[in-house]
Amino acid sequence: MKKIISMIGIIFLFLITSCNHKDVRDIPTATTQQIEETKNQHIESQETIETDFLSWFEITEDGVNEELFLENLDAEVLEAVATELQALVEAEVEAERANPEIVIAEGWTRVFDSQQYNKVLNMGESAMKPLYWIIYKSPNAGMYEYICATALYELSGYDFTNEDGSLTWNNSKEFLDRFNEKILSDRKR
């Protein structure tokens, strides 16, 4: 019971502090290709995380079993993931305010080369459920959630790309739909 109460408190904190500084509804193909390149570099530099070892029984045909998800969610890892990525978003927003030209010169996808983002990726499989939970519980689909979705995408090893290399999702909510579909279809095999 104590674990559930602390999880609810953490979730409440995330919802209050969730960053929605950027809307990423229209991510150009060049950006998705850059994300794919980053993903491929990460996969080459680290062993691929197999989601076969991670149970996703909380995801059902009827939706997400939140009670079961909370039981299987590591609150410390959730807090670490959220702290790293929120700090990343805050630093990037501040950098853009201080130097608006940085977006044109480097693009906002520079966040995927940051220390905080790589720290989350280096958490490996243990970061996957926290990333999922953050996206799932957030009412937003902004920059913070997009970064979480991209990290989960990279860690999952799934391929959600079109034939032209563009992503099949434009925001974190669309990503979650693709992820859930993949989990359910893999389970049927």
Secondary structure, 3 states (H helix, E strand, C coil): CHHHHHHHHHHHHHHHHCCCCCECCCCCHHHHHHHHHHHHHHHHHCCCCCHHHCCCCCEECCEECHHHHHHCCCHHHHHHHHHHHHHHHHHHHHHHHHCCHHHHHHCHHHHHHCHHHHHHHHCHHHHHHHHHHHHHHCCCCEHHHHHHHHHHHHHHCCCCECCCCCECCCCHHHHHHHHHHHHHHHHHC
